[in-house]
């Protein structure tokens, strides 16, 4: 019960296999009241199904492509919670065309769509939620090793994740005066709906399992466990960091 008595948001969740849902579910089981977001009405219906018959959950909706929705989210948070203790940003998107072929061929429109959805949305979300995050609160986003290595097929998303990780460091500096911690979880490739947009996902997963020091699978439970650590008071001295959850793959050379 590491989050007993705490309240927070996990935005957004796509389905029961998403990393966002794994984190929301674990946070609730650790005693937190959790607001779970969906991007649109269809996704919100999916959230409703996930949280039905469960106590300590609330549903939210925000599409980061529309500026006015940040204010609507803030209004609902203020009405339901007043204060939140944690915020999880689980968002990443790039047009399919930008994930195919060469990165150098990325169009300006596709680049801006990917950067807004996958990077700027985190900064804008923190800005919208800043008045509601309690002192000594915790903020977490999700990245991937493609932020620092050129991973075939990851293309513009790797550039967006690099900018996201840099944003984490600047936000940690901005919010640290109130004791608010801002960190990144960087899982290895996991079979989720979002990850299936990356060409060769199965081969990526197999390569990590083959080469990583820990010769065992990692997936949603390992990611959500690390998230609970970062959201709980156990990590009070940790901010601005990238925490890898990939069985150690990121430290291994060829």
N, C-alpha and C positions, 0 to 999 in steps of 0.2 A: 504493500500500500504506500508506495513512495510518493504518490501524488494525491494522497487523501486530503480532501477539502479544497483542492485547487480547481480552477476553471480555465479552459483554454479552447483555442480553435485549431482545427486541422483542415486546411483548404488547399486543393480540392481533392475529392475522392471520385474515382471512376467506377470501380466495382469491388467485389470482395477480395480480389487478388492484388489490388493496388497497394503500394507501399504506404500511401496515405491512410488507407483503411486499417492496415496492420498497426500503424502507430496510434490511430484513434482508438482502436479496440484495446490495445495494450494500456493506453493512458486511462481509459475507463475502468479496466480491470484493476488498475492501481489506485482507484478511488477518485479519479477526476470526473468532473462534469465536462463533457466535450461537445463543442459545436462542430458539426461536420458539414463541409461545403460541397456543393455541386455546381458545375459551370453553368448549367441551363436547366430548364424545367425537366427535361428527360433525365439528366443526371441527378437532379434533386429527387425524382421519383425513385431512382436507384438507391439513394441515401436513405429515403424513408423505409425501403424494404430492409436495408441493412440494420437499421436501428429499431425497427418495430419489435415490440416485446422486450426491449432492453431499457433499463432505467439509466438516467444520467447522460442522455444524449439530446441534442437539439439539432435541427436542420437549418442550413443556411444556403444562400445562392449568390454567386458572384462570377461574372464573366469579365476577366481582366482586360478585354478589348474595349470596354466601355467605361469611361471616366466616372460617370454618374453613379456607377454601382459601388464604388468605394464609399461614397457618402451613405448609401443605403445600407451597406454592411455595417458601417460605424453606428448608424442609428439603431439597428437591430441589436448589436452588441451592447450598446448603452442601455437599451430597454430590458434585455434579458439578464445581463451580467453586471453591468456597471464597471467592473474591473475584471481583467483576465490575468492569469499567471503565466500562460505560455501561448505561443503562436507557432504553428507549423505550416510552412509554405511548401506544398507538394505539387508544383506546377512546372510543366515543360512542354513546349510545342514548337514544331517547325513544319512548314508545308512539305508535303511528300516530295515535291520536285527538288527541294533543297537538300534532301537526304540521299539523292541519287547522283551518280556521276561524280564530278570533281567539285571540291569546295570553291575553286576559283570561278566557277560558273554561277555562283549564287547571285540571284538578282537582288536589286536594292529593296524591292517590295518584300521578297521572302526574308531577306536579312532583317528588316525592320519588324516584321511580324514575329519572327522567332525571338528577337532580342526583347521585344516588349513583353511577350508571353513568358519567356523563360528567365529573364533577368530583371528588367525594369519593374515588373509586377511585384517582385519581392521588396524592392525599395519603396515603391508606392504603397504597398500593403503595410509595411512598417510605419510609414508616415501616417496613414489613416488610423492605425491602431495605437500609435504612440500615446495618446491621451488615456488609453484604457489599460495599457500594460502596467501591472503593478511594479513597484520598486523591487529589485532582485528577481524579476521575471526572466523568462527564457524564450529565445526565438531560435528556430531551427529551419534550415532549408535543405534541399537535396541536390547533390551534384553527381559527378561521375569522373573517372580518371581521364576521360577524353578532354578534360579541361586543360591538362598539362602534357598530354601525349597526342600525337596525331593518330586517331583510330579510324581505320577505313570505314566509310559509310556514316560516320558520326557527323562529319562536316560542320555545318554552321552551329549545330548544337554544342560542339566542343568549344567554339568561340564564345557562345552564350554562357556556358558553364564557367569558363575562365573569368568572364566579366562578373558572373554571379559570385564566385568565390572572392574576388576582389571587393565586391560590394559588401560582403559579409565583414571583411576587415574594417571597412570604413564605417559601417553601421555599428560594429562593436565599439568603435571609438566614440561615435555620436551618442550612443545610448548607455555607455559604460558608467557615466556619472551617476546614474540612478541604480547602478548595480545590475542592469539588464544585460544578460549574456546573449551573444549572437554567434551561432556556430553552424557548420555544415556537416551533414552526413554524406559520405561518398561510398555508396554500395557498389560492388561489382555488378556486372550485368545480371539482371533478374528477369524472368519471364513474366512481364506485365503487359497490359494493353499498350501503354505508352512506349515501352521498350520494343515492341514488335514493329514499330515504325523504322527501326534501325536495321538496314540490310545485314544479313549474316549473324543475327542475334544468337542462334543456336550454336554456331561455331565459336562465337565469343565466349559463351558460357562454358563450353567444353574446354576451351583453351585455358581459361582461368582455373577451372577445376583440376586440370592436368598439371599446371605449373605452380599453383599457390602452395605455400609452405604447409598450411593446414589441409590435410587430405580428407576433407569432409565438405558436404554441401553447406552453403549459406543461402538464406532466402529471407522471406518476410519476417520470421521470428527473430533472426539475428539483427536485422535492421531496426525492428521495433524495440528490441532490448537496448540497443545503443541509444535510441531516441529517448527512452525513459530515463536513462542516465543523464543525458544532456538537459532534459526538462526538469529533472528533480534537483533538490538541494545538494545532492552528491557532487554535482559539477559546479559548485559555486565559484571555484577558482579558475574556470575554463571559459575563455571567450576568444572569438576571432579565429577559431581552429577548423581544420578539415579533419574529420574523424573517418577513417576508412573502415568499411565493413566488407572486406573482400577476401577473407581468409589469408591475408598477407600478400596478395598478388602484387600490390603496388610497390613492394620493396624488392622484387625479384627481377634480375636481368635475364637475358637469354643465354 
